């Protein structure tokens, strides 16, 4: 019999953290973050990272595990999460993956392939330099010549993935699109719970959360990150809540405009999350708007978990 694994997912600002903590109390669970921004230290306000007080004594894992200038891939997440799940099981607790990063969740439940190649830092530096001189289209054309299938799938401005595809070819001699596929099937008895609200309600919650982030000191947090030497072009600094504030700090536009952009971009992100999740027919959706009390939501989720 496969080990149980609870997944609680949904768009940003829907209320996953609060609900998941209450569910964890009921089922003796521990939470493993499936959020690609919560992994970073020093990035608390813009990521809506739950404080120790908000976690209410429930163990949370894969939060604050790397610095903002360190790399962390989906494969890294899969490796680290598997380790945590084994630890959770030794305590006779139920592991709960909670978050909205779709690729992290997909890695546990569907076929997922990671090309087993080393990293060629010299090639990456060279290609990034060429892109700065000749433009992204120049690098994309190089990929098109060796792997037209992958080139057709990737936009020229998706430079990181374009360079990675070239790198895989250079290291293996095989185009990324022709790499041998390895099937990974879930080792768990998985129950996926999706939390949803009416779209306008989600958007309203996003707007209010952004306003609260500003009140809590988001601008100061971004300023401190820059003062610590974290470059604005880092993957972490391109996250929502950070890339919109940096131009304000540089005097490019006003704080009002930065807040407007952050709200807009977060709403767009939530829409993309919903589009992705709705492709998965195995998700059991719970409309939070149909429950008058949080306790009833938790009761419904716990009942679904125990009857699966």
Buried (B, 14 or more C-beta within 10 A) or exposed (E): EEBBBBBBBBBBBBBBBBBBBBBBBBBEBBBBBBBBBBBBBEBBBBBBBBEEEEBEEBBBBBBBBBBBBBEBEBBBBBEBBBEBBEEBBEEEBBBBBBBBBBBBBBBBBEEBEBBEBEEBEEBBEEBEEBBEEEEBEEBBBBBBEBBEEBBEEBEBEBBEBBBBBBBBBEBBEBBBBEBEEEEBEEEBEBBBBBBBBEEEBBBBBBBEBBEEBBEBEBBEBBBEBBEEEBEBEBBBBEBBBBBBBBBBBEEEEEEEEBBBBBBBBBBEBBBEBBEBBEEBEEBEEBEBEEBEEEEEBBBBBBEBBEEE
